[in-house]
Amino acid sequence: MMLEAEKTNGIGKLEREALRNITKACKYGFEKMMKENKLDALMSPGADIAGLLAIGGYPGINVPAGYDKTGAPFGISFGGLEGSEPTLIEIAYGFEHATHIRKPPPSHP
């Protein structure tokens, strides 16, 4: 099966078209929402928006947001339009310094 897969050129025509459509919908839907609502950034718990940002080629940043009942860390993501990296860094920096959530991992003997 793997040898047969190696003989292909990757994805087929239908998959390529579907990917183009997803990329277009993601890109134009996200840009429209951000611009119409005059948003500097979109916030999401965890990394839920990472796929959307990646498909559209948009920048994003994830910072610590808390710890669950077991002590496992979780984050919050901020994403924006092309060229918004300085704003996203400023927002993430402000969030980290306002919440002081980050803590060093416990040391193990």
N, C-alpha and C positions, 0 to 999 in steps of 0.2 A: 504494500500500500504506500509506504513512504517513497519507494523508488518511483512509483507512478506519479506521486505528487511532485517529485523533483523534476519531472518531465514537463510540468506546466510552467506558464509564465506568471504565476501568482493568481490573482483573482480574475474571474471571468467578466464578460461584458455586462451582464446583469448586475453583478456585485459592484462593479465600477460605477455604473449609473446610479445605483442605490446610494453608494457612498457620496457621489457628487450631490445628490438630492438632499441627503442628510446634512452635508456640509453647508449647502446653500441655505437650508431652513434654519440651521443652527446659527449661521453667521448673520443672516439678515434679521431673524427674529430677535436675537440677542442685541444687535446694534439698535434696532428699532425701539426695543424696550428701554435700553439705557438712555438713548437720546430723547425719546418722547417724555420720559419721566425725569430727565435731567439728573441722572444718577452718577455719582463719582465712582461707585463700586457696588457690586452685588455681593452680599454676604450669605454664607451657607454653613450650617454645622458640618463638621467633618470635612471630607473631601468630595462631597456630593456633586459639586459643580466642576470638578476637574475634567471630566470627560467633555462636557460642553465647551469649556475653555480650550481644551486641546484640539478638538475638532475644528473650531473656528480660528485657531491660532492666536488666542487672546492670552494675556498674562494673568497669572494668579499667584497667590501666596497663602500659605497655611501657617497658623501660629497656635501655640497651646491655648486651650480654652477651659480646661478642667480635668477632673479625674472621675472615673466611674466608681461604683461601690467597691470594686476589687482593687482600686488604686491605679488602674490602667489609664494612661493619658488619652485625651481626645482633643481634637483641634477645631478651629474655625477657619474657613477659607474666605478670602476676598478676591474677587475677579473684576476685571475692567476691560475697557476697549483698548485697541492698539495704541501704544504710546503712553498708557496710564501707569507704567511701572513706578515712577516717582511717587505718585499719589497713593498707590497700593502699599508701597513701603512705608510711607508716612502713616497711613491708616493702621497697618499692622503694628508698627512701632508704638503708636499711641495706644492701641488696644493692649499690647503687652505691658506697657508701663502703667496703664490705668488699672489693670487687673492683678498684676504681680502673680500670675498663675504658675509660671515656670518655676520648677524647683529641681535641684540636682537629683539624679537617681540615688537610691539608697546604696550605701557601700556594702559590699559583701566581703566577709573575712576570707 
